[in-house]
C-alpha cells in the first residue's frame, strides 16, 4: 500500500468516529497525476446526490505529459461504496449532525482508494485540550527516555 496524501487537518478539526474505504471513479490522466503524488485533500468534502457519494474540491493537477486528454482539476468524483455504507453515512449526516471527511488517499493493488471518516466537529476548547494532552505525553516520553 502506497500512501499518496494525508489530510492532517481533519484529525485536528474533527473527532473521528468511524472510517470507510472507498474507491474512486477517475477519468483520463488522473491516475498518473495521483501516482506522481501531487494531490490535495485540504479543502475537500463528501456529498451525497441521489443515493451516491461524491467528493468535491479534491485537487488533482493536470498530468504534465497529457495533451487534450487532461482532466478538470477540481471536478466532483464519484466514490465507490456499498449501498448499506452510503445509507449509514447519509442517515448519520442527516439526523445526528455528523460530517464525512476524507482522511487519506492511497494506492492499493494498483487502484486508487480513499479513506473517508464519519466525524463530528471539535470546538475550540476541544482542540486546546487535545493539544495539551499531546504536549503532556511528549513531555512524559522525554522524561522516561532521560531516566532510563
N, C-alpha and C positions, 0 to 999 in steps of 0.2 A: 504494500500500500504506500503510495507516494502522496504526501500531503502537499497541496499546492498553496493554499492560503488559509489563514485562520482569522476569524472575526473576534479579536481580543476585546473589543469594546462591548460585545454582547454580554460577557460574563461580568463586566463592571456595571452595566446598566440594568441587568435583569437577574432574577432568581430563576435558575434553570430547573424545571420540573421533570420533563421527560424528553428524550431525544429519539429521532427517527432518521433513517437513511432513505434518501430519495435519489432517483436517477434524474438526469436532465435530458430534455429533447434539444439537441443542438443542430445548427444548420451550417453548411459551408465550411469555412476555415476556423470555426470557433474552437474545436478540439485542439487544433495546432497552437492557437494562442494560449489555451489553457495549459497545455503541456509545457509551453515556454515559461509559464509561471507569472504572467502579468495580469492577474485578476484581482478585482477589489470587491469586497463584500461589505464595506463600511456602511454605506447608506442603503443597502438592500433590505427588502422585506417581502413577506409571503402574503399573497391574497388568494381568495377563493372565488372563482367565477364559474357558475353553472356546474357545481359539484366537482370542479377540477382545481388543483393548486398551481399557482404561478408565482414565480419570483420576479420582482420588479427592481429596477435600478442596480442590478448586478453588472458591473462594468467589465466587459471583456474587450480589450483593444483590438483593432483590426490586425490581421496577420500581415506582416510587412512584405511577404513574398506573394500574397494573394493579389489577384488583379480584380476583375469585375465581380468575382465570386465572394468578395469580402462581405461581412455582415454588419448590421447595425450594432453599435456598441452597447447600448442600454435597453435593448428590446426586452419585452417580457418573455420569459422562457417557461415552458410547461414542466412541472415536476411529476415524476412517475412514482406514485404511491398506491397502495391498495385502497379500495373503496372504504373499508372499515376504518383505516387510518385517517382518511380525509374526513369522514363523518365525525370521528372522535375529535379531531382538531377543530373542525367547524363548530361543534357544539361547545367546546371549551372557550373558544374565542367569542362566540355569540353570547353565551349565558354567564360565564364566570369572569369575564374581563381579562383573559389571558391574551397573549400575542404569540405569533410564531416568527422566530428569527433564525437566520442561517448562522451556523457556528463555524463550519469549515468545509472546504472543497478539496477533494482528493481524487486520485485515480486508483481504481481497484480492478484488477484483471482487465485492464485496457478500457474501462468505462469510467466516465466522469460521474462521481457521486457527490451529493451534497448532504451534510449532516445538518438537520434542522432541529430546533428545540421549541417545546411548548414552555413559555416563560411568562413570568409576572414581573412588572416593573418595580424597580427599587426606588425608595425615597432617598433624599439627600442624607438623612441620618443613617440609613442602612448602608450607604456607600462609605460613610465615615467609619462606621463600626467594622465593616469588612476590612478596610484599610488598617484600622487599629489592630485587629486580630492578626492580620498578615505581618505587621511590624513586630508584634509581640512574639509570634512564632519564630520569626527570623532572628530576633534577639536571643531567644532560648537556644536555638541551634548554634549560634555563635558562642554562647557561654558553655554549652555542652562540649563543643569542639575544643574550646580553650582549656577546660579542666580534665580532658581525657588523658 
